[in-house]
């Protein structure tokens, strides 16, 4: 099997990207945005009239990457990645955001995992879409409520994460088609 189509290598690459998304998202929320709210997040525009904390795009990407980790490396690796991501969030986020970040990350990734696992056998693209949409809503609700005591940015959070999921779907479609062509099965 060529290096390009090695499922394990692809899974490890997704794992590395997933782990990188976590500290990067936490850093962005605190440091990068078109507007930084005093004692609040830095915001970016995610649609007409919608803003969201700037880590939103990376969190959306993390949901899809977690699905690919499970597909390539298996459920145990995906659960390990969730645990590692939660632990890393606890060390990266400032004290005020630690509980919100870890709780939102763990709950959203576990919700995503619970939906992706049975659905992937019926269709990879559908599984990624449905599980990621559930995960991004859970993440948005939990994070915003615990971090800021408000759901003011909920529409922007959901829109920004959904944009990342939708942007990833053509790639997921290509992966699924290549897997079929090469006879690669899910882990």
C-alpha positions in Angstrom: 0.0 0.0 0.0 1.4 3.4 -0.9 2.2 5.9 1.8 -0.5 8.2 0.5 -3.3 5.6 1.1 -2.0 4.3 4.4 -5.0 4.7 6.8 -2.9 4.6 9.9 -0.6 7.4 8.7 -3.7 9.4 7.8 -5.2 8.8 11.2 -2.0 9.9 13.0 -1.9 13.1 10.8 -5.6 13.8 11.8 -4.6 13.1 15.4 -1.8 15.6 15.3 -4.0 18.2 13.7 -6.8 17.6 16.2 -4.4 18.1 19.1 -3.0 21.3 17.5 -6.6 22.7 17.1 -7.2 22.7 20.9 -4.5 25.0 22.1 -4.8 27.1 19.0 -8.6 27.6 19.5 -8.0 28.6 23.1 -5.2 31.0 22.2 -7.3 32.6 19.4 -10.3 33.3 21.8 -8.0 35.3 24.0 -5.8 37.1 21.4 -7.2 37.4 17.9 -10.3 39.0 16.5 -11.8 42.0 14.9 -13.1 43.0 18.3 -11.9 41.9 21.7 -14.6 42.3 24.4 -13.2 43.4 27.8 -13.3 40.4 30.1 -14.7 38.4 27.2 -13.7 36.8 24.0 -12.1 38.1 20.9 -14.7 38.0 18.1 -14.6 37.4 14.4 -17.4 37.8 11.8 -18.8 34.4 10.7 -21.7 35.6 8.6 -23.9 38.6 7.8 -24.4 40.3 11.2 -23.0 37.3 13.1 -19.9 37.2 15.2 -18.4 34.4 17.3 -15.4 33.9 19.6 -12.4 33.5 17.3 -11.6 29.8 18.2 -14.9 28.8 16.6 -13.4 27.7 13.2 -10.8 25.5 14.8 -13.4 23.8 17.0 -15.5 23.1 14.0 -12.5 21.5 12.3 -11.7 19.5 15.4 -15.1 17.8 15.3 -14.4 16.5 11.8 -10.9 15.5 12.6 -12.1 13.5 15.6 -14.4 11.6 13.2 -11.5 10.8 10.9 -9.4 9.7 13.8 -12.0 7.1 14.7 -12.4 6.0 11.1 -8.7 5.6 10.6 -7.4 4.5 14.0 -10.5 3.2 15.8 -12.8 4.1 18.6 -10.1 3.6 21.3 -7.9 6.2 19.6 -10.8 8.6 19.2 -11.7 8.3 22.9 -8.0 8.8 23.8 -7.8 11.9 21.6 -10.9 13.3 23.4 -9.3 12.6 26.8 -6.0 14.2 25.7 -7.8 17.2 24.2 -9.7 17.7 27.5 -6.5 17.5 29.5 -4.7 19.8 27.1 -7.5 22.3 27.3 -7.2 22.4 31.0 -3.5 23.4 30.7 -4.0 25.9 27.9 -7.1 27.9 28.7 -6.8 30.7 31.3 -8.4 29.8 34.7 -11.7 31.5 33.9 -12.1 29.4 30.8 -10.7 26.1 32.0 -14.0 24.6 33.2 -16.0 25.9 30.2 -13.4 24.8 27.7 -12.9 21.3 29.1 -16.6 20.7 29.8 -17.7 21.9 26.4 -14.9 20.0 24.6 -15.6 16.7 26.4 -19.3 16.8 26.2 -19.4 17.8 22.5 -16.8 15.3 21.4 -18.5 12.5 23.3 -21.9 13.5 21.7 -20.2 13.5 18.3 -18.6 10.1 19.1 -21.9 8.6 20.1 -23.6 9.6 16.9 -20.7 9.0 14.5 -20.0 5.5 15.7 -23.3 3.9 14.5 -23.8 6.2 11.5 -20.4 5.7 9.8 -21.4 2.2 8.7 -24.4 3.7 6.8 -22.4 6.5 5.2 -19.3 8.5 6.0 -20.4 11.9 4.8 -23.8 11.6 6.6 -22.1 10.4 9.8 -19.6 13.3 9.8 -22.4 15.9 9.0 -24.9 14.7 11.6 -22.4 14.0 14.4 -20.5 17.2 13.8 -23.7 19.3 13.8 -24.8 17.7 17.1 -21.3 18.2 18.6 -21.1 21.9 17.5 -24.4 22.7 19.1 -23.5 21.0 22.4 -20.1 22.7 22.4 -21.6 26.1 21.7 -24.3 25.9 24.4 -22.0 24.5 27.1 -19.0 26.8 26.4 -20.9 30.0 26.1 -23.0 29.4 29.2 -20.1 28.3 31.4 -17.5 30.8 30.0 -19.7 33.9 29.7 -22.9 33.1 31.5 -24.8 34.0 28.3 -25.8 32.6 25.0 -25.3 36.0 23.2 -22.9 34.5 20.6 -24.8 31.2 20.1 -25.9 31.9 16.5 -22.4 32.9 15.5 -20.8 30.0 17.2 -23.2 27.5 15.5 -22.7 29.3 12.1 -18.9 29.4 12.3 -18.6 25.7 13.3 -21.1 24.6 10.7 -19.1 26.5 8.0 -16.1 24.4 8.9 -18.0 21.2 8.9 -19.6 22.0 5.5 -16.2 23.0 4.1 -14.8 19.6 5.1 -17.6 17.6 3.5 -16.2 17.6 0.0 -12.9 16.3 1.4 -14.7 13.6 3.4 -16.6 12.6 0.2 -13.3 12.2 -1.7 -11.8 10.2 1.2 -14.9 7.9 1.2 -14.7 7.4 -2.6 -10.9 6.7 -2.4 -11.4 4.2 0.4 -14.0 2.3 -1.6 -11.7 2.3 -4.7 -8.7 1.0 -2.7 -10.8 -1.3 -0.5 -9.9 0.5 2.8 -12.3 -0.3 5.6 -13.0 1.8 8.6 -10.8 0.9 11.7 
